[in-house]
Amino acid sequence: MRLSLFTDYAFRLLIHVAARDPELVTITQVSEAYGIPRNHLTKIAHELGRAGYLETVRGRGGGMRLARPAGEISLGRLVRLGEGRSPLVECFDRATNQCVITPACSLKHMLTEACNAFYAVLDHRTLADVVKRPRELLNLLEN
């Protein structure tokens, strides 16, 4: 399984913001720390704000911060936000499935089971679990 760039960048953005909590963090700071284009991060920050993960402060001295404690941000829900748009394999989407062996194939059921197990692990983890050592994370980002 491979996570989309949206999910990968969303994780990095939230990790950076959580590591600096309660400071405000700018898109430019995150962009420079990870070498991610600002325009990608801007779109992701907007989506994370709409989903209730980030709070933004406009104007001079503005930025973003977590909208709720890191311990309340489920990694499983975050991945579902990023990955929910695209099926793992073609046969997961009845509307676009063109696979001719779908009626007799058991792979879909096995992949569903594996996917459920993947999410079950992430559902029991939070952003706080990822950002246990914020100073170390920030040192790595600043060097």
C-alpha angles and dihedrals in degrees: 000000000000124000119226121251088250091061094041092050092043089056092049092047093050092044090053093047092046092049090055095042125173092021121093113251126203129219088240092057092052093042092053094043094055102023091240119147113259093229092059092049092047091057092045093048089051091052092046089051092051090049092052099251099108135039118204129209115202129211136033110346089016130135139130138290137176113290090211136013116293089239089065096053108095115210090211093057091046092053090047089053091055100035101034092090097064129050119233091237134005096258091061089074111062092191094061103023112130098165109126096204096055096109092057101030122104096189093092091060093048092049090048090054092048092047091050090051090050092053092043090062093046092046088065094052131074139196087259089063089057095046099049092128105037096167092056091049092050092047089055092048093049097049 
